[in-house]
Amino acid sequence: MPDTVTSSTRLTRLLAFVELDAGNLTLRKDTIREAFSVGSWDAARKLIDDGLATSPHETELLALSGFAHFQAQRYGEAEEALSKALHQGSDAAEIYYTLAFTRFGRKRHAEALELLTPSVIAALPMTLLLRARCLHHLGRRVEAISECKAHLAAAPDDAECNGLLGLLLYEEELHEDINAHVSVALRQNPKQLEAMLVVASLQSDSGNYDLAAHSFHTLLKEHPECGRAWLGLALVELTQMELPAAKRAIEHATMHLPEHIGSWHVSAWIHIMLGDFFAAKLAFKEALAVDRNFGETHGGLAVIAALQGEEDRAHAGIKRALRLDPQSMSAQFAEMLLLQQHGRHAQAQDVLDTVLARKVAHRDLRYRDLVARQIDYLRARVNPERAGKVALH
């Protein structure tokens, strides 16, 4: 408390001096930094704006303006100010780092990564963690793991880096070190997002759905905008055939992950299970807007066509899906439904058995088995005595 009082008193005194000597840029910048240190963002913003009004090209003022906008998560304004500071000749590592973070916040991960050069890393070792996050979003997980390990060599108790590394190892199915990193992350910060996500995901993978649901709910109380947690919760609810709850969860997932095709697919299958084929089509069309060349999406539309008796459309969708992905599960499920509708039950079962017997990556097993279970449920509409034949792996 005494430090806060002292800082606040110092800021008040500095503001009075600025009033008396408004053109003194050194004094103004010192006052802005003091305002930053005590969290007086409104005062800092006014000092910056007044300074830029008379000195629009002053490099340090532009940088300070960028930092203020960044703190307020106004990433567009932050990027503009920081870019101007660099254009004016600044080479401060802090500016490159903050500009990279603004681009990361705007989901321009490749552009952010380009700014995080070895010279920035040398000046700011925490740059390695931001590089790892960029690489993660770019799908370069092996490189991201290396960056995390390099950072942890100097800062082994960093909660954010341990949590991210735990998630990366989980995604790469390198399970031997996951628990160690997750434990460190949660010991340092019990609310660390990636670590909480890994814990809930592992519980779900092991079939402990009640505990997983509790963990996802706990995570979402702290991080309500985590789309992956909403998706994980939707999958748990769907596994337990809690369709209305799954629908609510997946709506949040697609809102926060609009470019994640898998979320739109889960949404579509939930709506299929609820008999809302119109909403299911809309979900698959959202997936097509992300990537028109993803075979599973066309196969899913073929499943809907088959269920609605649109055989020609179903065959066209199956053909398109298998051309894009010869291993498309949904296309073969659509084919199975058509065979069953024509009374060719043995052949339909052979198709399903072939899909279930095929080796798939561990991370795809859950989706494969969920879709298979849903197809088995839908088969009851066509031929009740054939339902319940799915043996999940």
C-alpha positions in Angstrom: 0.0 0.0 0.0 2.7 2.6 0.8 4.3 2.0 -2.6 0.9 2.7 -4.3 0.3 5.8 -2.3 3.8 7.0 -3.0 3.4 6.3 -6.8 0.0 8.0 -6.8 1.4 11.1 -5.1 4.3 11.1 -7.5 1.9 10.9 -10.5 -0.1 13.8 -9.1 3.0 15.9 -8.8 4.2 15.0 -12.3 0.8 15.9 -13.8 1.0 19.3 -12.2 4.5 19.8 -13.7 3.2 18.8 -17.2 0.5 21.4 -16.9 3.2 24.0 -16.2 5.5 22.8 -19.0 3.4 21.1 -21.6 6.0 21.2 -24.3 8.6 19.2 -22.3 8.4 15.8 -24.0 10.8 14.1 -21.6 8.7 15.1 -18.7 5.5 14.0 -20.5 6.9 10.6 -21.3 8.1 10.1 -17.7 4.6 11.0 -16.5 3.0 8.6 -19.0 5.3 5.7 -17.8 4.4 6.6 -14.2 0.7 6.5 -15.1 1.2 3.1 -16.7 2.9 1.8 -13.5 0.0 2.8 -11.3 -2.7 1.7 -13.8 -4.0 5.3 -14.5 -4.7 4.4 -18.1 -7.1 7.4 -18.7 -4.5 9.8 -17.5 -1.9 8.1 -19.7 -4.2 8.2 -22.7 -4.8 11.9 -22.4 -1.1 12.6 -22.0 -0.3 10.6 -25.1 -3.0 12.2 -27.2 -2.1 15.7 -26.2 1.6 15.0 -26.9 0.9 13.4 -30.3 -1.3 16.4 -31.2 1.8 18.6 -31.2 4.4 16.0 -32.0 2.8 13.4 -34.2 6.0 11.7 -35.3 7.7 11.4 -31.9 8.9 7.8 -31.8 8.6 7.2 -28.1 5.2 8.7 -27.9 4.0 6.5 -30.7 5.4 3.5 -28.9 3.7 4.5 -25.7 0.5 5.0 -27.6 0.8 1.5 -29.0 1.4 0.0 -25.5 -1.7 1.8 -24.1 -3.9 0.6 -27.0 -2.5 -2.9 -26.5 -3.3 -2.9 -22.8 -6.9 -2.0 -23.7 -6.9 -4.8 -26.4 -7.5 -2.3 -29.1 -5.2 -4.2 -31.4 -5.9 -2.3 -34.6 -4.9 1.0 -33.0 -2.0 -0.6 -31.3 -0.6 -2.0 -34.5 -0.9 1.4 -36.3 0.9 3.3 -33.5 3.7 0.7 -33.1 4.2 0.4 -36.9 4.6 4.1 -37.1 7.2 4.0 -34.3 9.2 1.4 -36.2 8.8 3.5 -39.4 10.3 6.4 -37.5 13.4 4.4 -36.9 13.0 2.7 -33.5 14.5 -0.7 -33.2 13.5 -1.4 -29.6 12.8 -5.1 -28.9 9.8 -4.2 -26.8 8.1 -2.6 -29.8 8.7 -5.6 -32.0 7.4 -7.9 -29.3 4.3 -5.9 -28.6 3.6 -5.4 -32.3 3.9 -9.2 -32.7 1.5 -9.7 -29.8 -1.0 -7.4 -31.5 -0.9 -9.4 -34.7 -1.2 -12.6 -32.7 -4.3 -11.1 -31.1 -5.7 -10.4 -34.5 -5.0 -14.0 -35.6 -2.2 -13.0 -38.0 0.1 -15.6 -36.6 2.6 -15.9 -39.5 3.1 -12.1 -39.5 3.6 -12.1 -35.8 6.2 -14.8 -36.0 8.2 -12.9 -38.6 8.7 -10.1 -36.1 10.1 -12.4 -33.3 13.7 -12.5 -34.6 16.8 -13.8 -32.8 17.7 -10.2 -31.7 14.3 -9.8 -30.1 14.7 -13.1 -28.4 18.1 -12.1 -27.0 16.7 -8.9 -25.6 13.4 -10.5 -24.3 13.7 -14.2 -23.6 9.9 -14.4 -23.0 9.7 -14.0 -26.8 10.2 -17.8 -27.1 6.8 -18.4 -25.5 5.0 -16.1 -28.0 6.9 -17.8 -30.8 5.6 -21.1 -29.5 2.0 -19.8 -29.5 2.3 -18.6 -33.0 3.8 -21.9 -34.2 1.0 -23.8 -32.4 -1.6 -21.8 -34.3 0.2 -22.4 -37.6 0.1 -26.2 -37.0 3.9 -26.4 -36.5 3.6 -28.2 -33.2 7.1 -29.9 -33.2 8.8 -26.5 -33.6 6.5 -25.1 -30.9 7.5 -27.8 -28.5 11.2 -26.9 -29.1 10.6 -23.3 -28.4 8.8 -24.2 -25.2 11.6 -26.4 -24.0 14.1 -23.7 -24.8 12.1 -21.2 -22.7 11.7 -23.6 -19.8 15.4 -24.3 -19.7 15.8 -20.7 -18.4 12.4 -20.4 -16.6 11.4 -24.0 -15.5 8.4 -22.8 -13.4 6.7 -20.7 -16.0 3.0 -21.6 -15.7 2.0 -20.4 -19.2 4.8 -22.2 -21.0 4.4 -25.5 -19.0 0.6 -25.4 -19.7 1.2 -24.8 -23.4 3.8 -27.5 -23.6 1.4 -29.9 -21.9 -1.2 -29.2 -24.5 1.3 -29.5 -27.4 2.5 -32.9 -26.1 -1.1 -34.0 -25.7 -1.9 -33.0 -29.3 1.2 -34.9 -30.5 0.3 -37.9 -28.4 3.6 -37.7 -26.5 2.0 -38.7 -23.2 5.1 -39.5 -21.1 5.8 -35.9 -20.1 2.3 -34.4 -20.1 1.5 -34.8 -16.5 4.7 -33.3 -15.3 4.3 -30.0 -17.2 0.6 -29.8 -16.4 1.3 -30.3 -12.7 3.9 -27.5 -12.7 1.5 -25.2 -14.6 -1.4 -25.8 -12.2 0.8 -25.5 -9.1 2.0 -22.1 -10.2 -1.5 -21.0 -11.5 -4.5 -23.3 -10.8 -6.4 -21.4 -13.5 -3.9 -21.9 -16.3 -6.0 -22.4 -19.4 -4.1 -25.0 -21.4 -3.3 -27.1 -18.4 -7.0 -27.2 -17.4 -7.9 -28.1 -20.9 -5.4 -31.0 -21.0 -6.8 -32.4 -17.7 -10.4 -32.3 -18.9 -9.4 -33.8 -22.3 -7.5 -36.7 -20.7 -10.5 -37.4 -18.4 -12.8 -37.5 -21.4 -10.4 -39.7 -23.4 -10.3 -42.2 -20.5 -14.1 -42.4 -20.5 -14.5 -40.6 -17.2 -17.2 -38.4 -18.6 -18.8 -37.1 -15.4 -15.4 -35.9 -14.1 -14.6 -34.5 -17.5 -17.8 -32.6 -17.7 -17.1 -31.1 -14.2 -13.6 -30.2 -15.3 -14.8 -28.5 -18.5 -17.4 -26.5 -16.6 -14.8 -25.4 -14.1 -12.5 -24.3 -16.9 -15.3 -22.4 -18.6 -16.1 -20.5 -15.4 -12.6 -19.1 -15.6 -12.2 -18.9 -19.4 -15.7 -18.6 -20.9 -14.4 -17.8 -24.4 -12.4 -21.0 -24.7 -13.9 -22.6 -27.8 -12.0 -25.8 -27.4 -13.4 -26.3 -23.9 -17.0 -25.8 -25.2 -16.2 -28.3 -28.0 -14.9 -30.8 -25.4 -18.0 -30.4 -23.3 -20.2 -30.8 -26.3 -18.5 -34.1 -27.2 -18.9 -35.3 -23.6 -22.6 -34.4 -23.6 -23.0 -36.0 -27.0 -21.3 -39.2 -25.9 -23.8 -39.4 -23.1 -26.6 -38.7 -25.5 -27.5 -35.4 -23.6 -28.5 -33.8 -26.9 -30.0 -30.5 -25.8 -26.9 -29.9 -23.5 -24.6 -30.9 -26.4 -26.4 -28.4 -28.7 -26.0 -25.6 -26.2 -22.3 -26.3 -25.8 -21.5 -26.6 -29.5 -23.3 -23.3 -30.2 -20.7 -21.6 -27.9 -17.9 -23.6 -29.5 -18.8 -22.5 -33.1 -19.2 -18.9 -31.9 -15.6 -18.9 -30.5 -14.1 -21.2 -33.1 -15.8 -20.1 -36.4 -12.9 -21.3 -38.5 -12.7 -24.8 -36.9 -14.2 -27.3 -39.2 -14.5 -30.0 -36.6 -16.8 -27.8 -34.4 -19.2 -27.3 -37.3 -19.2 -31.1 -38.0 -20.0 -31.9 -34.4 -22.8 -29.2 -34.6 -24.1 -30.8 -37.8 -24.2 -34.3 -36.3 -26.0 -33.1 -33.1 -28.7 -31.5 -35.3 -28.9 -34.7 -37.3 -29.5 -36.6 -34.1 -32.2 -34.1 -33.1 -33.8 -34.6 -36.5 -33.2 -31.0 -37.6 -31.7 -31.6 -41.0 -32.1 -28.0 -42.0 -29.8 -26.8 -39.2 -27.4 -29.7 -39.9 -27.1 -28.6 -43.5 -26.4 -25.0 -42.4 -23.6 -26.3 -40.1 -22.0 -28.3 -42.9 -22.3 -25.3 -45.2 -20.4 -23.2 -42.6 -17.7 -25.9 -42.7 -17.7 -25.6 -46.5 -17.1 -21.9 -46.2 -13.9 -22.6 -44.2 -12.7 -25.3 -46.7 -14.7 -26.5 -49.7 -12.3 -29.3 -50.3 -12.7 -31.2 -47.1 -14.2 -34.6 -47.9 -15.9 -35.3 -44.6 -18.1 -32.2 -45.1 -19.4 -33.5 -48.4 -19.9 -36.9 -46.9 -21.9 -35.4 -44.1 -24.2 -33.7 -46.6 -24.5 -37.0 -48.3 -25.7 -38.6 -45.0 -28.4 -36.0 -44.8 -29.5 -36.5 -48.4 -29.7 -40.3 -47.7 -31.8 -39.8 -44.6 -34.1 -37.5 -46.6 -34.5 -40.0 -49.4 -32.6 -37.8 -51.9 -30.7 -40.7 -53.4 -29.2 -38.9 -56.4 -27.9 -36.1 -54.2 -26.5 -38.6 -51.7 -24.6 -40.5 -54.5 -23.2 -37.2 -55.8 -22.1 -36.2 -52.3 -20.5 -39.6 -51.7 -18.6 -39.4 -55.0 -17.4 -35.9 -54.3 -16.3 -36.8 -50.7 -14.4 -39.9 -51.8 -12.7 -38.0 -54.6 -11.4 -35.5 -52.0 -10.7 -38.1 -49.3 -10.8 -41.8 -50.2 -11.0 -42.6 -46.5 -14.0 -40.4 -45.8 -15.9 -41.9 -42.9 -19.1 -39.9 -43.4 -19.2 -40.8 -47.1 -19.1 -44.5 -46.3 -21.7 -44.1 -43.6 -23.9 -42.4 -46.2 -23.2 -45.4 -48.5 -24.2 -47.8 -45.7 -27.5 -46.0 -45.2 -28.3 -46.2 -48.9 -27.5 -49.9 -48.9 -29.7 -50.5 -45.9 -32.6 -48.5 -47.4 -32.5 -51.0 -50.3 -32.5 -54.0 -48.0 -28.9 -54.9 -48.5 -28.2 -55.2 -44.8 -25.2 -57.5 -45.0 -23.4 -55.2 -47.4 -24.3 -52.3 -45.2 -22.8 -54.0 -42.2 -19.7 -54.9 -44.1 -19.2 -51.2 -45.0 -19.6 -50.2 -41.3 -17.3 -53.0 -40.1 -14.6 -51.8 -42.6 -14.8 -48.3 -41.3 -14.6 -49.3 -37.7 -11.7 -51.7 -38.3 -9.6 -49.1 -40.1 -6.7 -47.7 -38.2 -7.0 -44.0 -37.4 -5.0 -41.6 -35.3 -5.8 -41.6 -31.6 -7.1 -38.1 -31.8 -9.6 -39.2 -34.5 -11.0 -42.2 -32.7 -13.4 -40.2 -30.6 -15.0 -38.5 -33.7 -15.1 -41.8 -35.6 -16.8 -43.7 -32.8 -19.2 -40.9 -32.1 -20.3 -40.7 -35.7 -20.6 -44.5 -35.8 -22.8 -44.5 -32.7 -25.0 -41.8 -34.2 -25.3 -43.8 -37.5 -26.3 -46.8 -35.5 -29.0 -44.7 -33.8 -30.2 -43.5 -37.2 -30.3 -47.0 -38.6 -33.1 -47.8 -36.2 -35.4 -45.5 -38.3 -34.8 -47.6 -41.3 -34.5 -51.1 -39.8 -34.9 -51.4 -36.0 -33.6 -54.9 -35.7 -30.2 -53.8 -37.2 -29.6 -51.2 -34.6 -27.2 -51.7 -31.7 -24.6 -53.5 -33.8 -21.8 -51.0 -33.5 -18.8 -52.2 -31.6 -16.8 -49.1 -30.6 -13.0 -49.4 -30.4 
